[in-house]
Amino acid sequence: MSTAFTVALLSTIGCRGLKTFFTPPGPLNKQQASAVVHDPYPQNDIGPYDAASRPPSYQQPLAEPVRNRLIPDAMPWLGR
């Protein structure tokens, strides 16, 4: 019984180990970089422009060519 429980517990933990699932957000630079990549506000070049939908600090979203290069530049081994 305890062996089966241990195996089930270890299989649910996986490669993550014993770290918590809700880790702190990290230093300020990491949070800012994550906010640039995962911009939660609508893009101005995709839909109609609505100045009220973006807060003042997010008024300049990334340009489309830059957005298209984020993943390939971060993971060059994918060969894109």
Phi and psi restraints in degrees (range 20) as a CNS / XPLOR table:
assign (resid 1 and name C) (resid 2 and name N)
       (resid 2 and name CA) (resid 2 and name C) 1.0 -69.6 20.0 2
assign (resid 2 and name N) (resid 2 and name CA)
       (resid 2 and name C) (resid 3 and name N) 1.0 -30.8 20.0 2
assign (resid 2 and name C) (resid 3 and name N)
       (resid 3 and name CA) (resid 3 and name C) 1.0 -66.8 20.0 2
assign (resid 3 and name N) (resid 3 and name CA)
       (resid 3 and name C) (resid 4 and name N) 1.0 -43.8 20.0 2
assign (resid 3 and name C) (resid 4 and name N)
       (resid 4 and name CA) (resid 4 and name C) 1.0 -63.9 20.0 2
assign (resid 4 and name N) (resid 4 and name CA)
       (resid 4 and name C) (resid 5 and name N) 1.0 -39.5 20.0 2
assign (resid 4 and name C) (resid 5 and name N)
       (resid 5 and name CA) (resid 5 and name C) 1.0 -65.1 20.0 2
assign (resid 5 and name N) (resid 5 and name CA)
       (resid 5 and name C) (resid 6 and name N) 1.0 -41.6 20.0 2
assign (resid 5 and name C) (resid 6 and name N)
       (resid 6 and name CA) (resid 6 and name C) 1.0 -64.3 20.0 2
assign (resid 6 and name N) (resid 6 and name CA)
       (resid 6 and name C) (resid 7 and name N) 1.0 -43.7 20.0 2
assign (resid 6 and name C) (resid 7 and name N)
       (resid 7 and name CA) (resid 7 and name C) 1.0 -63.6 20.0 2
assign (resid 7 and name N) (resid 7 and name CA)
       (resid 7 and name C) (resid 8 and name N) 1.0 -42.7 20.0 2
assign (resid 7 and name C) (resid 8 and name N)
       (resid 8 and name CA) (resid 8 and name C) 1.0 -64.7 20.0 2
assign (resid 8 and name N) (resid 8 and name CA)
       (resid 8 and name C) (resid 9 and name N) 1.0 -40.2 20.0 2
assign (resid 8 and name C) (resid 9 and name N)
       (resid 9 and name CA) (resid 9 and name C) 1.0 -65.7 20.0 2
assign (resid 9 and name N) (resid 9 and name CA)
       (resid 9 and name C) (resid 10 and name N) 1.0 -45.0 20.0 2
assign (resid 9 and name C) (resid 10 and name N)
       (resid 10 and name CA) (resid 10 and name C) 1.0 -67.1 20.0 2
assign (resid 10 and name N) (resid 10 and name CA)
       (resid 10 and name C) (resid 11 and name N) 1.0 -33.0 20.0 2
assign (resid 10 and name C) (resid 11 and name N)
       (resid 11 and name CA) (resid 11 and name C) 1.0 -72.1 20.0 2
assign (resid 11 and name N) (resid 11 and name CA)
       (resid 11 and name C) (resid 12 and name N) 1.0 -28.5 20.0 2
assign (resid 11 and name C) (resid 12 and name N)
       (resid 12 and name CA) (resid 12 and name C) 1.0 -78.8 20.0 2
assign (resid 12 and name N) (resid 12 and name CA)
       (resid 12 and name C) (resid 13 and name N) 1.0 -28.6 20.0 2
assign (resid 12 and name C) (resid 13 and name N)
       (resid 13 and name CA) (resid 13 and name C) 1.0 -71.6 20.0 2
assign (resid 13 and name N) (resid 13 and name CA)
       (resid 13 and name C) (resid 14 and name N) 1.0 -42.0 20.0 2
assign (resid 13 and name C) (resid 14 and name N)
       (resid 14 and name CA) (resid 14 and name C) 1.0 65.9 20.0 2
assign (resid 14 and name N) (resid 14 and name CA)
       (resid 14 and name C) (resid 15 and name N) 1.0 -147.2 20.0 2
assign (resid 14 and name C) (resid 15 and name N)
       (resid 15 and name CA) (resid 15 and name C) 1.0 -77.2 20.0 2
assign (resid 15 and name N) (resid 15 and name CA)
       (resid 15 and name C) (resid 16 and name N) 1.0 -11.6 20.0 2
assign (resid 15 and name C) (resid 16 and name N)
       (resid 16 and name CA) (resid 16 and name C) 1.0 -67.9 20.0 2
assign (resid 16 and name N) (resid 16 and name CA)
       (resid 16 and name C) (resid 17 and name N) 1.0 -24.1 20.0 2
assign (resid 16 and name C) (resid 17 and name N)
       (resid 17 and name CA) (resid 17 and name C) 1.0 78.9 20.0 2
assign (resid 17 and name N) (resid 17 and name CA)
       (resid 17 and name C) (resid 18 and name N) 1.0 -151.6 20.0 2
assign (resid 17 and name C) (resid 18 and name N)
       (resid 18 and name CA) (resid 18 and name C) 1.0 -98.0 20.0 2
assign (resid 18 and name N) (resid 18 and name CA)
       (resid 18 and name C) (resid 19 and name N) 1.0 15.4 20.0 2
assign (resid 18 and name C) (resid 19 and name N)
       (resid 19 and name CA) (resid 19 and name C) 1.0 -67.5 20.0 2
assign (resid 19 and name N) (resid 19 and name CA)
       (resid 19 and name C) (resid 20 and name N) 1.0 156.9 20.0 2
assign (resid 19 and name C) (resid 20 and name N)
       (resid 20 and name CA) (resid 20 and name C) 1.0 -75.4 20.0 2
assign (resid 20 and name N) (resid 20 and name CA)
       (resid 20 and name C) (resid 21 and name N) 1.0 153.7 20.0 2
assign (resid 20 and name C) (resid 21 and name N)
       (resid 21 and name CA) (resid 21 and name C) 1.0 -79.3 20.0 2
assign (resid 21 and name N) (resid 21 and name CA)
       (resid 21 and name C) (resid 22 and name N) 1.0 -20.7 20.0 2
assign (resid 21 and name C) (resid 22 and name N)
       (resid 22 and name CA) (resid 22 and name C) 1.0 -112.5 20.0 2
assign (resid 22 and name N) (resid 22 and name CA)
       (resid 22 and name C) (resid 23 and name N) 1.0 78.4 20.0 2
assign (resid 22 and name C) (resid 23 and name N)
       (resid 23 and name CA) (resid 23 and name C) 1.0 -79.4 20.0 2
assign (resid 23 and name N) (resid 23 and name CA)
       (resid 23 and name C) (resid 24 and name N) 1.0 158.4 20.0 2
assign (resid 23 and name C) (resid 24 and name N)
       (resid 24 and name CA) (resid 24 and name C) 1.0 -63.0 20.0 2
assign (resid 24 and name N) (resid 24 and name CA)
       (resid 24 and name C) (resid 25 and name N) 1.0 155.6 20.0 2
assign (resid 24 and name C) (resid 25 and name N)
       (resid 25 and name CA) (resid 25 and name C) 1.0 -67.4 20.0 2
assign (resid 25 and name N) (resid 25 and name CA)
       (resid 25 and name C) (resid 26 and name N) 1.0 -16.5 20.0 2
assign (resid 25 and name C) (resid 26 and name N)
       (resid 26 and name CA) (resid 26 and name C) 1.0 97.5 20.0 2
assign (resid 26 and name N) (resid 26 and name CA)
       (resid 26 and name C) (resid 27 and name N) 1.0 -175.2 20.0 2
assign (resid 26 and name C) (resid 27 and name N)
       (resid 27 and name CA) (resid 27 and name C) 1.0 -68.9 20.0 2
assign (resid 27 and name N) (resid 27 and name CA)
       (resid 27 and name C) (resid 28 and name N) 1.0 167.4 20.0 2
assign (resid 27 and name C) (resid 28 and name N)
       (resid 28 and name CA) (resid 28 and name C) 1.0 -60.3 20.0 2
assign (resid 28 and name N) (resid 28 and name CA)
       (resid 28 and name C) (resid 29 and name N) 1.0 -40.5 20.0 2
assign (resid 28 and name C) (resid 29 and name N)
       (resid 29 and name CA) (resid 29 and name C) 1.0 -62.2 20.0 2
assign (resid 29 and name N) (resid 29 and name CA)
       (resid 29 and name C) (resid 30 and name N) 1.0 -39.9 20.0 2
assign (resid 29 and name C) (resid 30 and name N)
       (resid 30 and name CA) (resid 30 and name C) 1.0 -66.7 20.0 2
assign (resid 30 and name N) (resid 30 and name CA)
       (resid 30 and name C) (resid 31 and name N) 1.0 -40.2 20.0 2
assign (resid 30 and name C) (resid 31 and name N)
       (resid 31 and name CA) (resid 31 and name C) 1.0 -65.0 20.0 2
assign (resid 31 and name N) (resid 31 and name CA)
       (resid 31 and name C) (resid 32 and name N) 1.0 -40.4 20.0 2
assign (resid 31 and name C) (resid 32 and name N)
       (resid 32 and name CA) (resid 32 and name C) 1.0 -66.6 20.0 2
assign (resid 32 and name N) (resid 32 and name CA)
       (resid 32 and name C) (resid 33 and name N) 1.0 -41.7 20.0 2
assign (resid 32 and name C) (resid 33 and name N)
       (resid 33 and name CA) (resid 33 and name C) 1.0 -64.3 20.0 2
assign (resid 33 and name N) (resid 33 and name CA)
       (resid 33 and name C) (resid 34 and name N) 1.0 -39.6 20.0 2
assign (resid 33 and name C) (resid 34 and name N)
       (resid 34 and name CA) (resid 34 and name C) 1.0 -66.3 20.0 2
assign (resid 34 and name N) (resid 34 and name CA)
       (resid 34 and name C) (resid 35 and name N) 1.0 -37.4 20.0 2
assign (resid 34 and name C) (resid 35 and name N)
       (resid 35 and name CA) (resid 35 and name C) 1.0 -68.0 20.0 2
assign (resid 35 and name N) (resid 35 and name CA)
       (resid 35 and name C) (resid 36 and name N) 1.0 -32.1 20.0 2
assign (resid 35 and name C) (resid 36 and name N)
       (resid 36 and name CA) (resid 36 and name C) 1.0 -69.6 20.0 2
assign (resid 36 and name N) (resid 36 and name CA)
       (resid 36 and name C) (resid 37 and name N) 1.0 -43.0 20.0 2
assign (resid 36 and name C) (resid 37 and name N)
       (resid 37 and name CA) (resid 37 and name C) 1.0 -71.4 20.0 2
assign (resid 37 and name N) (resid 37 and name CA)
       (resid 37 and name C) (resid 38 and name N) 1.0 -43.1 20.0 2
assign (resid 37 and name C) (resid 38 and name N)
       (resid 38 and name CA) (resid 38 and name C) 1.0 -105.0 20.0 2
assign (resid 38 and name N) (resid 38 and name CA)
       (resid 38 and name C) (resid 39 and name N) 1.0 62.2 20.0 2
assign (resid 38 and name C) (resid 39 and name N)
       (resid 39 and name CA) (resid 39 and name C) 1.0 -67.8 20.0 2
assign (resid 39 and name N) (resid 39 and name CA)
       (resid 39 and name C) (resid 40 and name N) 1.0 115.0 20.0 2
assign (resid 39 and name C) (resid 40 and name N)
       (resid 40 and name CA) (resid 40 and name C) 1.0 -83.2 20.0 2
assign (resid 40 and name N) (resid 40 and name CA)
       (resid 40 and name C) (resid 41 and name N) 1.0 0.7 20.0 2
assign (resid 40 and name C) (resid 41 and name N)
       (resid 41 and name CA) (resid 41 and name C) 1.0 -102.8 20.0 2
assign (resid 41 and name N) (resid 41 and name CA)
       (resid 41 and name C) (resid 42 and name N) 1.0 152.5 20.0 2
assign (resid 41 and name C) (resid 42 and name N)
       (resid 42 and name CA) (resid 42 and name C) 1.0 -62.9 20.0 2
assign (resid 42 and name N) (resid 42 and name CA)
       (resid 42 and name C) (resid 43 and name N) 1.0 145.0 20.0 2
assign (resid 42 and name C) (resid 43 and name N)
       (resid 43 and name CA) (resid 43 and name C) 1.0 -80.6 20.0 2
assign (resid 43 and name N) (resid 43 and name CA)
       (resid 43 and name C) (resid 44 and name N) 1.0 143.5 20.0 2
assign (resid 43 and name C) (resid 44 and name N)
       (resid 44 and name CA) (resid 44 and name C) 1.0 -72.3 20.0 2
assign (resid 44 and name N) (resid 44 and name CA)
       (resid 44 and name C) (resid 45 and name N) 1.0 -27.9 20.0 2
assign (resid 44 and name C) (resid 45 and name N)
       (resid 45 and name CA) (resid 45 and name C) 1.0 -88.9 20.0 2
assign (resid 45 and name N) (resid 45 and name CA)
       (resid 45 and name C) (resid 46 and name N) 1.0 -7.1 20.0 2
assign (resid 45 and name C) (resid 46 and name N)
       (resid 46 and name CA) (resid 46 and name C) 1.0 -93.7 20.0 2
assign (resid 46 and name N) (resid 46 and name CA)
       (resid 46 and name C) (resid 47 and name N) 1.0 -43.3 20.0 2
assign (resid 46 and name C) (resid 47 and name N)
       (resid 47 and name CA) (resid 47 and name C) 1.0 -128.8 20.0 2
assign (resid 47 and name N) (resid 47 and name CA)
       (resid 47 and name C) (resid 48 and name N) 1.0 -170.5 20.0 2
assign (resid 47 and name C) (resid 48 and name N)
       (resid 48 and name CA) (resid 48 and name C) 1.0 -66.1 20.0 2
assign (resid 48 and name N) (resid 48 and name CA)
       (resid 48 and name C) (resid 49 and name N) 1.0 147.2 20.0 2
assign (resid 48 and name C) (resid 49 and name N)
       (resid 49 and name CA) (resid 49 and name C) 1.0 -77.3 20.0 2
assign (resid 49 and name N) (resid 49 and name CA)
       (resid 49 and name C) (resid 50 and name N) 1.0 127.8 20.0 2
assign (resid 49 and name C) (resid 50 and name N)
       (resid 50 and name CA) (resid 50 and name C) 1.0 -134.1 20.0 2
assign (resid 50 and name N) (resid 50 and name CA)
       (resid 50 and name C) (resid 51 and name N) 1.0 102.6 20.0 2
assign (resid 50 and name C) (resid 51 and name N)
       (resid 51 and name CA) (resid 51 and name C) 1.0 -64.0 20.0 2
assign (resid 51 and name N) (resid 51 and name CA)
       (resid 51 and name C) (resid 52 and name N) 1.0 -25.4 20.0 2
assign (resid 51 and name C) (resid 52 and name N)
       (resid 52 and name CA) (resid 52 and name C) 1.0 -78.7 20.0 2
assign (resid 52 and name N) (resid 52 and name CA)
       (resid 52 and name C) (resid 53 and name N) 1.0 -12.8 20.0 2
assign (resid 52 and name C) (resid 53 and name N)
       (resid 53 and name CA) (resid 53 and name C) 1.0 -81.8 20.0 2
assign (resid 53 and name N) (resid 53 and name CA)
       (resid 53 and name C) (resid 54 and name N) 1.0 -18.2 20.0 2
assign (resid 53 and name C) (resid 54 and name N)
       (resid 54 and name CA) (resid 54 and name C) 1.0 -113.2 20.0 2
assign (resid 54 and name N) (resid 54 and name CA)
       (resid 54 and name C) (resid 55 and name N) 1.0 133.4 20.0 2
assign (resid 54 and name C) (resid 55 and name N)
       (resid 55 and name CA) (resid 55 and name C) 1.0 -68.1 20.0 2
assign (resid 55 and name N) (resid 55 and name CA)
       (resid 55 and name C) (resid 56 and name N) 1.0 163.1 20.0 2
assign (resid 55 and name C) (resid 56 and name N)
       (resid 56 and name CA) (resid 56 and name C) 1.0 -56.4 20.0 2
assign (resid 56 and name N) (resid 56 and name CA)
       (resid 56 and name C) (resid 57 and name N) 1.0 -35.0 20.0 2
assign (resid 56 and name C) (resid 57 and name N)
       (resid 57 and name CA) (resid 57 and name C) 1.0 -75.6 20.0 2
assign (resid 57 and name N) (resid 57 and name CA)
       (resid 57 and name C) (resid 58 and name N) 1.0 -10.3 20.0 2
assign (resid 57 and name C) (resid 58 and name N)
       (resid 58 and name CA) (resid 58 and name C) 1.0 -112.6 20.0 2
assign (resid 58 and name N) (resid 58 and name CA)
       (resid 58 and name C) (resid 59 and name N) 1.0 21.5 20.0 2
assign (resid 58 and name C) (resid 59 and name N)
       (resid 59 and name CA) (resid 59 and name C) 1.0 -69.2 20.0 2
assign (resid 59 and name N) (resid 59 and name CA)
       (resid 59 and name C) (resid 60 and name N) 1.0 -22.0 20.0 2
assign (resid 59 and name C) (resid 60 and name N)
       (resid 60 and name CA) (resid 60 and name C) 1.0 -110.9 20.0 2
assign (resid 60 and name N) (resid 60 and name CA)
       (resid 60 and name C) (resid 61 and name N) 1.0 86.0 20.0 2
assign (resid 60 and name C) (resid 61 and name N)
       (resid 61 and name CA) (resid 61 and name C) 1.0 -71.5 20.0 2
assign (resid 61 and name N) (resid 61 and name CA)
       (resid 61 and name C) (resid 62 and name N) 1.0 166.2 20.0 2
assign (resid 61 and name C) (resid 62 and name N)
       (resid 62 and name CA) (resid 62 and name C) 1.0 -66.5 20.0 2
assign (resid 62 and name N) (resid 62 and name CA)
       (resid 62 and name C) (resid 63 and name N) 1.0 144.7 20.0 2
assign (resid 62 and name C) (resid 63 and name N)
       (resid 63 and name CA) (resid 63 and name C) 1.0 -69.1 20.0 2
assign (resid 63 and name N) (resid 63 and name CA)
       (resid 63 and name C) (resid 64 and name N) 1.0 158.1 20.0 2
assign (resid 63 and name C) (resid 64 and name N)
       (resid 64 and name CA) (resid 64 and name C) 1.0 -59.2 20.0 2
assign (resid 64 and name N) (resid 64 and name CA)
       (resid 64 and name C) (resid 65 and name N) 1.0 -44.1 20.0 2
assign (resid 64 and name C) (resid 65 and name N)
       (resid 65 and name CA) (resid 65 and name C) 1.0 -61.2 20.0 2
assign (resid 65 and name N) (resid 65 and name CA)
       (resid 65 and name C) (resid 66 and name N) 1.0 -34.7 20.0 2
assign (resid 65 and name C) (resid 66 and name N)
       (resid 66 and name CA) (resid 66 and name C) 1.0 -70.0 20.0 2
assign (resid 66 and name N) (resid 66 and name CA)
       (resid 66 and name C) (resid 67 and name N) 1.0 -42.4 20.0 2
assign (resid 66 and name C) (resid 67 and name N)
       (resid 67 and name CA) (resid 67 and name C) 1.0 -61.7 20.0 2
assign (resid 67 and name N) (resid 67 and name CA)
       (resid 67 and name C) (resid 68 and name N) 1.0 -36.9 20.0 2
assign (resid 67 and name C) (resid 68 and name N)
       (resid 68 and name CA) (resid 68 and name C) 1.0 -70.1 20.0 2
assign (resid 68 and name N) (resid 68 and name CA)
       (resid 68 and name C) (resid 69 and name N) 1.0 -20.7 20.0 2
assign (resid 68 and name C) (resid 69 and name N)
       (resid 69 and name CA) (resid 69 and name C) 1.0 -97.3 20.0 2
assign (resid 69 and name N) (resid 69 and name CA)
       (resid 69 and name C) (resid 70 and name N) 1.0 -5.5 20.0 2
assign (resid 69 and name C) (resid 70 and name N)
       (resid 70 and name CA) (resid 70 and name C) 1.0 -60.0 20.0 2
assign (resid 70 and name N) (resid 70 and name CA)
       (resid 70 and name C) (resid 71 and name N) 1.0 -52.4 20.0 2
assign (resid 70 and name C) (resid 71 and name N)
       (resid 71 and name CA) (resid 71 and name C) 1.0 -71.4 20.0 2
assign (resid 71 and name N) (resid 71 and name CA)
       (resid 71 and name C) (resid 72 and name N) 1.0 -48.0 20.0 2
assign (resid 71 and name C) (resid 72 and name N)
       (resid 72 and name CA) (resid 72 and name C) 1.0 -60.4 20.0 2
assign (resid 72 and name N) (resid 72 and name CA)
       (resid 72 and name C) (resid 73 and name N) 1.0 -35.9 20.0 2
assign (resid 72 and name C) (resid 73 and name N)
       (resid 73 and name CA) (resid 73 and name C) 1.0 -73.5 20.0 2
assign (resid 73 and name N) (resid 73 and name CA)
       (resid 73 and name C) (resid 74 and name N) 1.0 -29.9 20.0 2
assign (resid 73 and name C) (resid 74 and name N)
       (resid 74 and name CA) (resid 74 and name C) 1.0 -78.2 20.0 2
assign (resid 74 and name N) (resid 74 and name CA)
       (resid 74 and name C) (resid 75 and name N) 1.0 -28.5 20.0 2
assign (resid 74 and name C) (resid 75 and name N)
       (resid 75 and name CA) (resid 75 and name C) 1.0 -130.0 20.0 2
assign (resid 75 and name N) (resid 75 and name CA)
       (resid 75 and name C) (resid 76 and name N) 1.0 73.8 20.0 2
assign (resid 75 and name C) (resid 76 and name N)
       (resid 76 and name CA) (resid 76 and name C) 1.0 -66.7 20.0 2
assign (resid 76 and name N) (resid 76 and name CA)
       (resid 76 and name C) (resid 77 and name N) 1.0 -18.5 20.0 2
assign (resid 76 and name C) (resid 77 and name N)
       (resid 77 and name CA) (resid 77 and name C) 1.0 -70.4 20.0 2
assign (resid 77 and name N) (resid 77 and name CA)
       (resid 77 and name C) (resid 78 and name N) 1.0 -11.5 20.0 2
assign (resid 77 and name C) (resid 78 and name N)
       (resid 78 and name CA) (resid 78 and name C) 1.0 -76.3 20.0 2
assign (resid 78 and name N) (resid 78 and name CA)
       (resid 78 and name C) (resid 79 and name N) 1.0 -17.0 20.0 2
assign (resid 78 and name C) (resid 79 and name N)
       (resid 79 and name CA) (resid 79 and name C) 1.0 73.0 20.0 2
assign (resid 79 and name N) (resid 79 and name CA)
       (resid 79 and name C) (resid 80 and name N) 1.0 31.5 20.0 2
